[in-house]
Amino acid sequence: MSSQTEQNTTPATQQYGSHHYVLTLDMPGRIAGTWHGTVTPGPTSTRNDMFLWLRERIRAENPEFTGANVVFFSLEPNRL
């Protein structure tokens, strides 16, 4: 039995990114924050690549979160 997967990219996902992410970081007893948005991974990017990239990008813009614990991470296709 063979299976075919069709990827359907709507104008909304092209405009906003192919994937939606949510990342929550916590510095226990000090500060916590949640970031969300859309991103389009590169053709060879893995989920781990995107996690590391997002975490570093957030840390670079918010140095107070250096060494923070990851409380939540989600990366899903940006479609319903």
C-alpha positions in Angstrom: 0.0 0.0 0.0 1.5 3.4 -0.9 0.6 6.7 0.5 0.9 10.1 -1.0 1.2 13.4 0.9 0.1 16.6 -0.7 1.4 19.8 0.6 -1.1 22.6 0.0 0.3 26.1 0.6 -2.3 28.7 0.9 -1.6 32.5 0.4 -2.0 32.9 4.2 0.9 30.5 4.9 3.0 32.1 2.2 2.5 35.6 3.7 2.9 34.6 7.4 5.3 31.6 7.3 4.8 27.9 6.8 4.9 27.1 10.5 3.6 28.6 13.7 5.7 28.4 16.9 5.2 29.0 20.6 8.2 29.1 23.0 8.0 29.7 26.7 11.2 30.3 28.7 11.5 30.7 32.5 14.2 31.9 34.9 12.8 30.4 38.1 11.9 33.1 40.6 13.0 35.9 38.3 11.3 36.2 34.9 9.3 34.2 32.4 8.2 34.9 28.9 6.3 33.4 25.9 7.0 34.2 22.3 5.0 33.1 19.3 5.0 33.8 15.6 5.5 32.2 12.2 8.6 31.0 10.4 9.4 29.2 7.3 12.2 26.6 7.9 14.8 25.9 5.2 14.4 22.9 3.0 16.8 20.8 5.1 15.9 22.2 8.5 14.8 19.9 11.3 12.5 20.6 14.2 15.6 20.6 16.5 17.3 23.1 14.1 14.3 25.4 14.4 14.1 25.0 18.2 17.8 26.0 18.6 17.5 28.9 16.1 14.4 30.3 17.8 15.9 29.9 21.3 19.1 31.7 20.2 17.2 34.4 18.4 15.1 35.1 21.5 18.2 35.0 23.8 20.0 37.5 21.5 17.1 39.9 21.7 16.5 39.3 25.4 19.8 38.6 27.2 18.1 38.3 30.5 16.8 34.8 29.3 20.4 33.4 28.9 20.4 30.0 30.5 16.6 30.0 30.9 14.6 26.7 31.2 12.4 25.8 28.3 8.9 25.3 29.7 7.0 24.8 26.4 7.9 24.5 22.7 5.5 23.9 19.8 6.3 24.1 16.1 3.3 23.1 13.8 2.4 23.7 10.2 0.6 27.0 9.9 -2.7 25.8 8.6 -6.1 24.6 9.9 
